[in-house]
């Protein structure tokens, strides 16, 4: 089957895949779903004109990790920073983003590639152990399909507020400015074999942000694209990051279908821009996201620590490093705990895994019960600290932080009452949860490094 680079800007072909997920709940079908075929393909990406802007000053992290302070810095660093599109601070940020997007295309700050392409991306970074690692993949369009069809799999819950925000942006701009992060399994790395030769060609974008080097190569060769797509056919896509944006793109597609009496299914709004990387890539790294708890009407460390010792072995540590070392010795069902007062470093390790049935909801499937964050949210936060599921979802008493030092700082200053340090979720667990048809609590995974916004942008409607 020819790839068919068409004048419609998409030039897409079909591929293969599998299962579905629900919102942190058991799979009522009680079986895996039959694999189907998604569609991926090239597109005419919109990129910054590097003769007019410094690429280093116009890219930004994903919108959902930009703090108000960071937003201000991005506004100040360059009048063309992509933050004005993905997270504006204007009163009507959506119409402002649309107006700005049009202006930048009109004055040549942004330019659309003349032919459809996929975009190879390599991110080079250093791990916490000091090792240099590369995460490799490619950016392409992915056909939008409901999760029920078992074509693209989510692994985490989504919240309506974030989707409403992105939906307003999609409607105003008819574009998506950041890639969904998708995973596929390819142990033999056959897809890489078609992409790697392009890494030796002149680089299209080369920018280092926060100690991560991001290199992009444009691949417009139809034969190379066709080989990549054909090799992807027996595989399955799992969303690693960008669940809200994917679900928003589904809603946007439905809106556009209602508006289009001649809807054919080939329009650009039927697709979303996605970064694909190999589950078996040595550069795929998951970092933990820690929890700090605040604003509880009552929190008594002595009472809390006494109560949890029924099921947990509690150990006092003299330093943060000792706490982390002990956490490393107990990689399953264990947490570091930061408490106020003199003895502030602790570890809590589940004494007997058979007690899991008593501590987490019986209705949860085995793949979900296996997760440390489920034990944390169900028992320690829910049962012991009395933080309801609704309060957890609305983040009324929880703050999520990647940095242990920041967690400790919040507890020490009294901003937070207690902090929970978690081990990272394993990629095998992510795969098992998704393939079983389930989802995890939010912030169960932090795939590092984040994808930059502003490398390649995509129009979902002309």
Secondary structure, DSSP 8 states (H G I E B T S, - for coil): ------TTS--EEE--------SSS--TT-S-------EEE-B--EEE-TTTS-HHHH-B--GGG--HHHHHHHHHH-TT-THHHHS--STTHHHHHHHHHHHHHHTTSEEE-SS-BEEEEEEEEE-TTS-EEEEEEEEEEEE---GGGTSEE--B---HHHHHHHHHHHHHHSEE-S-EEEEE--TT-HHHHHHGGGGGS--SEEEEETTEEEEEEEE--HHHHHHHHHHHTT--EEEEE-HHHHHHHHHHHHHHHHH-TT--S-SGGGEEEEEEEETT-TT-EEE--EEEE---S---HHHHHHHHTTTEEEEEESSHHHHHHHHHH--SSEEEEEESSS--EEEEEES-GGGHHHHS-TTS-HHHHT-HHHHIIIIIIIIIT---HHHHHTTSSEEEES-HHHHHHHHHTTSSSEEEEE----HHHHHHHHHTT--B-TTS-EEES---BTSSBEES--
